[in-house]
Amino acid sequence: MKYMVHRLQVNSDNMQEKLQQFLGTLSGEVISIIPNVRPALLILGGTAKIDFLLIVEKIP
């Protein structure tokens, strides 16, 4: 079995749209989607942001 890992740059405004478009272009089976979560400090307190997604695809 062969696997390929793709990196998809996203932000909170376009995450769903970009992921949907990208998944439509894949020919293999999606094994996992891993978000890169980083902490962020705002005036009201701490939160987290997602910079990019790693998508693991099983190649046919």
Secondary structure, DSSP 8 states (H G I E B T S, - for coil): -EEEEEEEE--TTTHHHHHHHHHHH--SEEEEEEEEEEEEEETTEEEEEEEEEEEEEEE-
